[in-house]
Amino acid sequence: MAMIMEQAGGAGSTGYGRILDVLPPQPKKKRRNDENEIDNDDENGKSFEEEAGKGIHVRVPTFLGSVENVFELDQFHKYYGGDDE
C-alpha cells in the first residue's frame, strides 16, 4: 500500500521513517555459550526458529496520507517519542 501511495504522490510511514525502508528480520547465527552448547536464543529470548518463521510478515505501525501530513506525523514522533531509537 505504501508503494502505491508513493507512486500517487503521497507517503507511507511507520512514524519514524518510510515503510518501504523496513527490512524483514534476519535470522540470527547460532552461537556457543560457556558450556559449549549451541545457544539459539537472542537477548530477548526469541529463538532462531521464531525469528525465521516470521519471514517478510512483520507488523509495523502504518500511516498513509499526503506527504505534508506524513512528514508532520514523523516530526511529531521524533519530538514527543521516547528513546526507542
N, C-alpha and C positions, 0 to 999 in steps of 0.2 A: 504494500500500500504506500509506503514511503517513497518508493521509486516512482510510482505513478504520480504522487503529489509533487515530487520534484520536477518531473517532466512537464507537469501542468503549470509550473511556476510557483508552487507552494513549497513547503518544507515539512520534514518529519524529524522529531527529536525525542530523546529519552529524558530530557530535562537537563542533561549535561553535555550533549553532543548529538551529532547526526545518527539516526538509526542505522543508516547504511554503513557506518563505521564500526558497528558492533560485531565482534568476532565470536564464533561459537567456542565453547570451552575446549581446550586442547587436553587430551589425555596426559596424565602425569606419568613420568617414568617411575618404574619400581625402584626402590632403594632398600638397602640393608640397614637394619638397626644394630644396636650394640651386641646383640646375641647372634648375629649373622642370620637373622630371619628376614625374609622379604617383607617389607612394610608397604602395603598398598594404600594406606590412609594418608590424606594430606593434613594440613594443620587444622582444618575444620572437621575432621573425622569422616570425610566422604571418601569412599573407595574409588579406585581406578574404574571399576565397572560402573559405578553410579554416574561418574562424570562422562564416561564414554557413551553410556546409554542415552544421554540427552541428545546427542548429535547436534543438529542445527536448530532444534526446537527449544530455544531459550526464551524465557519470558522477561521482557524489559518494559519499563513504562513507555507509553506511546502517546505522543502529542502530534497531531497533524493540523495544519492550517496554513495561513498566509505566512510569507517569510517574515514580515514585520511582527506578527503575533507570536510566532515560534521563537524568534530572536528575543523578544521581550520576556517570554517564559524562561528561556535559558539564562538570561541575565538575572531574573528573579531567583532562580535556583542557585546560581553562583553566589549571589549576595546573601540570601537567607538560608541556604543549605548548610548542612553540618559539615564535618571534616571527613566526609566519605571518600574523597579523592585527594 
